[in-house]
Amino acid sequence: MNKDIKITTLNKSWTTESGYSFSHVDIAWKSWGTLNKSRDNVILICHALTGHAAADEWFSGLFDKGGILNPEKHFILCINIPGSCYGSTGPASINPETGKPWQADFPDITIQDIVAFQQLLLDHWDIQGIELVIGGSLGGMTALEFAIMDDRIKSAALFAMGKAHSPWAIGISQAQRLSIYADENWSNGFYDPKNPPTKGLTAARAMAMLTYRTPENYAQKFGREVHPEKEIYQVESYLNYQGEKLAGRFDANSYITLTKVMDSHDVSRGRGSFEEVLGGVNQPVLVVGFESDKLYPLSEQQELAKLIPDSRLAELKSPFGHDAFLIEFDQLNNQLHSFYHSLT
């Protein structure tokens, strides 16, 4: 874990939608800049599925000179979500009822639960206003829920997601989970941490990597070239590497938990119609989609922007598919600067 990430333990209750109440929580976070006297110069970054609080590592281009994230002006904050394995309360945390790690017994959580969890830290610091909440993919889902649930949000930027997780996206999540369940070391989620279901998580990540890019990008990047040392195609070597890399840094139970969190994404759930819920979002919202995104197609961002009254839609071109929100920083900074300065 990044040495600059801090962990705050709060003796405050956090009750999930599934009905479990935590009496205390660990919240991992990283910040840049200084909170002003009125405690309202905040930019809140929401991370994606396997992300962590060190947003300057994966959103680096937004921190660069000329980027939208300026620590000299704003207090920039990224909070690790619950269910993850990077410091916040999750499956590796101790279950107070058993004295052992939760593992597969960790309660089901939702995007709304993530917002309520992060609000504990914001309230602890007496944050009065959040100028911008920003995120892509799972982070975009979280940012949207923040705009719905928290009046402190003054504006939002949502990348590469929609109003609810589609059957297509849920199916992709389930296929990945099945690969983990099929691992001989899975043990119904109560595996030995020293002998985790590495093969299953590797396969899950390989599947995910296919959905994050495009056929055209893979053709350009790999072609039908064979790896000179391994006697397999270059694309096979790449997927093996990416899968093994994630399996070496991420927990399988966290992966199961957080893919289910994404599947829970549906802003209309328990609230009424999409038109009613999103029509009630009063903040200015920038919605960004990429024409090549196969996982969350541009039609989802178009629909989202249509349903949010004060929205701006940016349809961007990129060969990188869904991953573009972590790559196309020049385009994103241009859109973010234009959006942000239109608010002042």
C-alpha positions, 0 to 999 in steps of 0.5 A: 500500500502507498506509504502516503495513504492514511487510515482513520478508525472511526467509532461510528455506526455504518449500517449497510442496506443488507442490514448489518451494522458496523460499530466502527470502521477503518477508512483509508484515504489520501489528500493533496492541498489544504482545507480552507477555513470554510471547509468547502474547497474540496474535490472528491475523487472516487476510484474504480474497481481495483483502485485505491486512495493514491489517485495521483498514481492512476489519475496522474494526468489530472494532477499534472501541470495544467490538470484540473486537480490543483493542490494549491487551490483545492483540498483534493481527497480520495477515499478507499471504498469499503469492501476493498483490500487497500486499508478500508473495512473489507473482507480481510478485516476482523469480524468482531463476532468471530475474531477472524477475518470476514472473508466470504461472510463480509456483508453485501454492500451497494453503491449507496453504502459506499457513499454513506461510508465515505460520508462518515469521514467527510462528517468527521472532518466537518466538510461543508462543501464539495466543489466537484466529485469526479470518477469513472466506471465504479467511481462514476457510479459512486460520484453519481450517488453522491450527487443524489445523496449529499447536498454538499456536492456542488458539481459532478463529473461522471466518466464511462458509466450509466444510470444502472448496471446493464445485463451485459455488464452484470453477465461479464461480472458473473463470468469473472466470479465463476472463474474464481469460484472454480479455483480449487483453492476458493474453499467457498471464500474461506481460503488460506490467505497464504494459498489464495485462488490465484488462478481464478483471479488471474482468469477473472482479470484476463476476462476484464482486460478484454472488456476494457479495450477494443478488438481494434486496439488489440489488433493494433497492439498485438496483431498475431505476433508470437512472443519470442521466448514463450511460444504463445501469442503476444496477446496471451502473454499480455493477458497472463501478465495482467492477470497474474499482476492483479492476483499478486496485489488484490484479494479474491473476496474483495473482487467478488464483493466489489463486482457485486457492488457494481451490479447493484448500481441502479439509481432508481432502486427504491426511489421511483423512476429514472426520470424522477430520480435523475430529474431531481439532480440539481447540480451541474453534471459533466457526463463523459463517454468514449465512442469505443467503450464496449463495456459501458457504451456511449448510449448509456452516457447519452441517456444519463445526460438526457435525464439530468437537467443541468448536464453537459455531454462530452462524446470523445474519440479514443482507440482505448475503449473503456480504459480511455478514462484512465488514459486520455488525460488531455481530452479529459482535462480540456472537458473538465476545465471548460466545465468547471470554469463555466460554473464560476 
